[in-house]
Structures are given as structure tokens and as C-alpha cells.
């Protein structure tokens, strides 16, 4: 019986993708007015859950159910290349999902619930009969929730040991909506393959120009609402800081819209960086709002 190479399993887990949910989890921790920051083991468990565990499991699930497509487009990936042989990709996906639930159970009921939702969305995104990734509207929404909203709420919940406040939930949901646009940016690199294989990503459905404008709008509007909320919550300096980050994004968006297909990766490295910095600024603003209220 052939066994997978350890390095190939690590490649399946895609460590580079762990950063967004871990960052959102950190924002959730910081958004609490008086978090139990002395509980380092709890924080570490949450970071591991959001990054290596749930996000890692989602990557393995996706690669297993995409193995036939990858054998044509990306044959060097672990599963089509044979470095993860037979049905080991599926076994790793199931095992990693169960381990994720085990880690989540140590974080209390809310941590277990949010992790379960995230894992359910991960399987629904890639696996039949749902396979949400076949349609950019549904697929992007599932990934955006798993990358931003659920980790943020999880971080806030386990620190407060109760359900987060409405203001924290509102901000987490807004940044999840914005992440829908970020997911659209990732689809520009595969538009030709999506068209050939019948995958209805937004660039494939709407065309390059319309989907690029939609991605920018989806990222922009939630941030404007966050700025308005910060102003309402009497956090003018934080609101101004997020507004400054948005102004720079607008300048970069103009360049991106001139040639979306070739500049999508460039904008992902510039504009998206400013977007996630705004998340952290907002987390500190929520902390100040909670302490002051």
C-alpha cells in the first residue's frame, strides 16, 4: 500500500492560505473590550483552529474534489501527481475535518458551532451535490464567510465567553461582504479554464470589466458603512484612519480597472493589504467603543 509523502500532505494544507482567517480571528480578539489576553493557550488553540485546521481542511477537500480538473490544468499538484496516492486525499480531508472539530470542542459551544458552520461550508463549496464553487455568487460568499466573518466572531466569542455584541457581529458581516470582492479577484487568473469547464465564476459569468467593477464595489461599500458606524460610535480618529485607507484603495482601484485581468494579482497584493489593515484598525475602534460604553 502506497502512503503519501509528508511534504505533499503539507502542500495539500496550503499554509499560505491560513493567514486571512487567522488575521480575522486576531481582529475578533482585539475587538473585545476586556479580553482574557492572559489565556495564551486559548488564543493559540483558536489560531490553530482557524488557520491550520479549518482552513487547511477546506484546502484538502477542494483539492480532492478538483483532482480530475487539476490533472489537466495543474498536474503537478499533490493528488494528480501521485505524491498523495489513491484515496489518501479523501482520507486526509475527513481526518483533518474531525480533528478540527476536536480542537473546536475545546473552545466552548460557540467555537464549536462556528467551526462546524465553517467546515460545512468548506465541504459544500467543493463537494457534490452542492459544489458551490460552480457559481461565483454562492462560492465566493461561502469562502468570504469562512475567511473573515466566522473567524472574527469566533475570536470575539471565546475571549468574551458569550455571544459577541451586535456591533462586533455587524462589522464582521460587513468585512465578510467585502471579502466576496476579494474572492472575485482570485478568479481572474482562471477565467479561461472556467469558461472551458463550465464553472460560473463571476469573471466567466459577467465578463472581465463588469466583474472587476463589481469586485471593487463589493470591497468598497462595506468599508464605507464601517466608517459610518465608527463615526456613529464616536470613534472619529479610527473612522478617519479607515477612510484614509479607503482613499488609497480608490486610487489603486483605478489602476486595476484599466486592465483587470493582468492586474488582479497586483491589486490583491496592494489594495487587499490595505483592506485587511482597515480590519485591524476597526478592531481597535470596537475595543475603544466597548470600553467607553
C-alpha positions as CSV (number, residue, x, y, z in Angstrom):
1,X,0.0,0.0,0.0
2,X,1.4,3.4,-1.0
3,X,1.4,6.2,1.5
4,X,1.5,10.0,0.9
5,X,4.7,11.9,1.3
6,X,4.6,14.2,4.5
7,X,5.7,17.2,2.4
8,X,2.9,16.5,-0.1
9,X,0.3,16.5,2.7
10,X,1.7,19.8,4.0
11,X,1.4,21.1,0.4
12,X,-2.3,20.0,0.4
13,X,-2.9,22.0,3.5
14,X,-1.6,25.2,1.8
15,X,-0.1,27.1,4.7
16,X,-0.1,30.3,2.7
17,X,-3.9,30.4,2.8
18,X,-4.0,30.3,6.6
19,X,-3.2,33.9,7.1
20,X,-6.7,35.5,6.3
21,X,-8.7,33.6,8.9
22,X,-6.0,33.8,11.5
23,X,-5.9,37.6,10.9
24,X,-9.7,37.8,11.2
25,X,-9.5,35.8,14.4
26,X,-7.0,38.2,15.9
27,X,-9.3,41.1,14.9
28,X,-12.0,39.4,16.9
29,X,-9.9,39.1,19.9
30,X,-8.8,42.7,19.8
31,X,-12.4,43.9,19.2
32,X,-13.4,42.8,22.7
33,X,-13.3,45.5,25.4
34,X,-11.6,43.4,28.0
35,X,-10.4,40.1,26.6
36,X,-8.7,37.5,28.7
37,X,-5.3,38.0,27.0
38,X,-3.5,36.2,29.7
39,X,-5.0,32.9,28.4
40,X,-2.4,32.3,25.8
41,X,-3.3,28.7,25.3
42,X,-6.9,29.6,24.4
43,X,-5.7,32.1,21.9
44,X,-3.2,29.7,20.4
45,X,-5.8,27.0,20.1
46,X,-8.1,29.5,18.3
47,X,-5.4,30.5,15.8
48,X,-4.6,26.8,15.1
49,X,-8.3,26.1,14.6
50,X,-8.9,28.9,12.2
51,X,-5.7,28.5,10.2
52,X,-4.1,25.1,10.0
53,X,-7.2,23.1,11.0
54,X,-10.4,24.5,9.4
55,X,-8.7,26.4,6.5
56,X,-6.3,23.5,6.0
57,X,-9.2,21.0,5.9
58,X,-11.0,23.2,3.3
59,X,-7.9,23.2,1.1
60,X,-7.6,19.4,1.1
61,X,-11.3,18.9,0.5
62,X,-11.1,21.3,-2.5
63,X,-8.1,19.5,-4.0
64,X,-9.7,16.1,-3.6
65,X,-12.9,17.1,-5.5
66,X,-10.9,19.1,-8.1
67,X,-8.4,16.2,-8.8
68,X,-9.7,15.5,-12.3
69,X,-9.6,19.1,-13.3
70,X,-6.2,19.5,-11.7
71,X,-4.9,16.5,-13.6
72,X,-5.5,18.6,-16.8
73,X,-4.7,22.1,-15.6
74,X,-2.2,21.6,-12.8
75,X,-0.8,18.0,-12.9
76,X,2.0,18.8,-10.5
77,X,-0.3,19.2,-7.6
78,X,0.0,16.5,-4.8
79,X,-3.0,14.4,-5.8
80,X,-2.8,14.3,-9.6
81,X,0.9,13.9,-9.5
82,X,0.6,10.8,-7.3
83,X,2.5,12.2,-4.4
84,X,-0.8,11.7,-2.4
85,X,-1.8,8.4,-4.0
86,X,-5.1,6.5,-4.2
87,X,-7.9,7.8,-1.9
88,X,-5.5,9.3,0.6
89,X,-6.6,12.8,-0.3
90,X,-10.1,12.0,0.8
91,X,-8.8,10.2,4.0
92,X,-6.8,13.3,4.9
93,X,-9.8,15.6,4.3
94,X,-12.0,13.5,6.6
95,X,-9.4,13.1,9.3
96,X,-8.5,16.8,9.3
97,X,-12.2,17.8,9.5
98,X,-12.7,15.5,12.5
99,X,-9.5,16.9,14.2
100,X,-10.8,20.4,13.6
101,X,-14.0,19.6,15.4
102,X,-12.0,18.1,18.2
103,X,-9.9,21.3,18.6
104,X,-13.1,23.4,18.3
105,X,-14.7,21.5,21.1
106,X,-12.0,22.8,23.5
107,X,-13.1,26.4,22.8
108,X,-16.7,26.1,24.1
109,X,-20.0,25.9,22.4
110,X,-19.7,29.0,20.2
111,X,-16.3,27.9,19.0
112,X,-17.6,24.5,18.1
113,X,-20.7,26.0,16.4
114,X,-18.7,28.5,14.2
115,X,-16.1,25.8,13.3
116,X,-18.9,23.4,12.3
117,X,-20.5,26.0,10.1
118,X,-17.1,26.8,8.5
119,X,-16.4,23.1,7.8
120,X,-19.9,22.5,6.5
121,X,-19.4,25.4,4.1
122,X,-16.0,24.1,3.1
123,X,-17.4,20.7,2.1
124,X,-20.4,22.3,0.4
125,X,-18.1,24.6,-1.6
126,X,-16.2,21.7,-3.2
127,X,-18.2,18.5,-2.8
128,X,-21.2,17.4,-4.8
129,X,-24.2,17.7,-4.8
130,X,-23.8,21.3,-3.7
131,X,-20.4,22.2,-5.1
132,X,-21.0,25.9,-4.5
133,X,-17.8,26.8,-6.4
134,X,-19.6,26.2,-9.7
135,X,-21.3,29.6,-9.2
136,X,-19.3,32.6,-8.2
137,X,-22.1,34.2,-6.2
138,X,-22.5,31.3,-3.9
139,X,-19.0,30.0,-3.8
140,X,-17.4,33.4,-3.1
141,X,-20.0,34.0,-0.3
142,X,-19.1,30.7,1.4
143,X,-15.3,31.4,1.3
144,X,-15.7,35.0,2.4
145,X,-17.7,33.9,5.4
146,X,-15.1,31.3,6.3
147,X,-12.2,33.7,5.8
148,X,-13.5,36.8,7.6
149,X,-16.8,36.7,9.4
150,X,-16.7,33.3,11.2
151,X,-13.1,33.6,12.5
152,X,-13.8,37.2,13.7
153,X,-16.9,36.1,15.6
154,X,-15.0,33.1,17.0
155,X,-12.2,35.2,18.3
156,X,-14.6,37.6,20.0
157,X,-16.8,34.9,21.4
158,X,-14.1,32.7,23.0
159,X,-12.5,35.8,24.6
160,X,-15.8,37.2,26.0
161,X,-17.1,33.6,26.7
162,X,-20.5,34.9,25.4
163,X,-22.1,35.8,22.1
164,X,-20.4,38.9,20.7
165,X,-22.2,42.2,20.7
166,X,-24.3,43.4,17.8
167,X,-21.6,45.9,16.8
168,X,-19.0,43.2,16.5
169,X,-21.3,40.9,14.5
170,X,-22.2,43.8,12.2
171,X,-18.6,44.7,11.5
172,X,-17.7,41.0,11.0
173,X,-20.5,40.6,8.5
174,X,-19.6,43.8,6.6
175,X,-16.0,42.7,6.2
176,X,-17.3,39.3,5.0
177,X,-19.3,41.0,2.3
178,X,-16.2,42.9,1.3
179,X,-14.2,39.6,1.1
180,X,-16.7,38.5,-1.6
181,X,-15.0,41.0,-3.8
182,X,-11.5,39.7,-2.8
183,X,-12.6,36.2,-3.8
184,X,-13.6,37.5,-7.3
185,X,-10.1,38.9,-7.7
186,X,-8.7,35.3,-7.3
187,X,-10.9,34.1,-10.2
188,X,-9.4,36.3,-12.9
189,X,-6.3,34.0,-13.2
190,X,-8.5,31.0,-14.1
191,X,-11.1,32.7,-16.3
192,X,-10.1,30.8,-19.5
193,X,-10.2,27.4,-17.7
194,X,-13.5,28.3,-16.0
195,X,-15.1,29.1,-19.4
196,X,-13.9,25.8,-20.9
197,X,-15.1,23.7,-17.9
198,X,-18.4,25.5,-17.4
199,X,-17.5,26.9,-13.9
200,X,-19.6,30.1,-13.5
201,X,-17.1,32.2,-11.6
202,X,-18.1,35.9,-11.8
203,X,-15.5,36.8,-14.4
204,X,-16.8,33.9,-16.5
205,X,-20.4,35.0,-16.0
206,X,-20.2,38.8,-16.2
207,X,-17.0,39.3,-18.3
208,X,-13.7,40.9,-17.2
209,X,-14.8,44.5,-17.0
210,X,-18.1,44.1,-15.2
211,X,-16.8,41.6,-12.7
212,X,-13.8,43.9,-11.9
213,X,-16.2,46.8,-11.2
214,X,-18.3,44.5,-9.1
215,X,-15.3,43.3,-7.1
216,X,-14.3,46.9,-6.3
217,X,-17.8,47.8,-5.4
218,X,-18.2,44.8,-3.1
219,X,-15.0,45.8,-1.3
220,X,-15.7,49.5,-1.2
221,X,-19.3,49.7,0.1
222,X,-18.9,47.6,3.3
223,X,-15.9,49.8,4.3
224,X,-17.9,52.9,3.8
225,X,-20.6,51.5,6.1
226,X,-17.9,50.6,8.6
227,X,-16.6,54.2,8.5
228,X,-20.2,55.5,9.1
229,X,-20.6,53.1,12.0
230,X,-17.4,54.2,13.6
231,X,-18.5,57.8,13.3
232,X,-21.8,57.0,14.9
233,X,-20.0,55.2,17.7
234,X,-18.0,58.4,18.3
235,X,-14.7,57.0,17.1
236,X,-13.7,59.8,14.7
237,X,-9.9,59.1,14.6
238,X,-10.4,55.5,13.8
239,X,-13.1,56.4,11.2
240,X,-10.6,58.8,9.6
241,X,-7.9,56.2,9.6
242,X,-10.1,53.7,7.8
243,X,-11.3,56.4,5.4
244,X,-7.6,57.2,4.6
245,X,-7.0,53.5,3.7
246,X,-10.1,53.5,1.5
247,X,-8.9,56.6,-0.4
248,X,-5.7,54.9,-1.2
249,X,-7.7,51.8,-2.3
250,X,-9.7,54.0,-4.7
251,X,-6.5,55.2,-6.3
252,X,-5.3,51.7,-6.7
253,X,-8.7,50.5,-8.0
254,X,-8.5,53.0,-10.9
255,X,-5.3,51.3,-12.0
256,X,-6.7,47.9,-11.5
257,X,-9.8,48.7,-13.6
258,X,-7.6,49.8,-16.5
259,X,-6.5,46.2,-17.1
260,X,-8.3,43.9,-14.6
261,X,-7.0,40.5,-15.9
262,X,-3.3,41.3,-15.7
263,X,-3.5,43.5,-12.6
264,X,-5.8,41.3,-10.4
265,X,-2.8,39.7,-8.7
266,X,-1.2,43.1,-8.3
267,X,-4.3,44.5,-6.7
268,X,-4.6,41.5,-4.4
269,X,-1.2,42.4,-3.0
270,X,-1.8,46.1,-2.7
271,X,-5.5,47.0,-2.3
272,X,-6.3,43.9,-0.3
273,X,-3.4,44.6,2.1
274,X,-5.0,48.0,2.8
275,X,-8.4,46.3,3.3
276,X,-7.1,43.9,6.0
277,X,-5.2,46.8,7.7
278,X,-8.6,48.5,7.9
279,X,-10.0,45.4,9.6
280,X,-7.4,45.7,12.4
281,X,-8.0,49.5,12.8
282,X,-11.7,48.7,13.1
283,X,-11.0,46.0,15.7
284,X,-9.2,48.6,17.9
285,X,-12.1,51.0,17.3
286,X,-14.6,48.4,18.5
287,X,-12.4,47.8,21.6
288,X,-12.4,51.5,22.4
289,X,-16.1,51.7,21.8
290,X,-16.8,48.8,24.1
291,X,-14.6,50.1,26.9
292,X,-16.1,53.6,26.6
293,X,-19.7,52.5,26.5
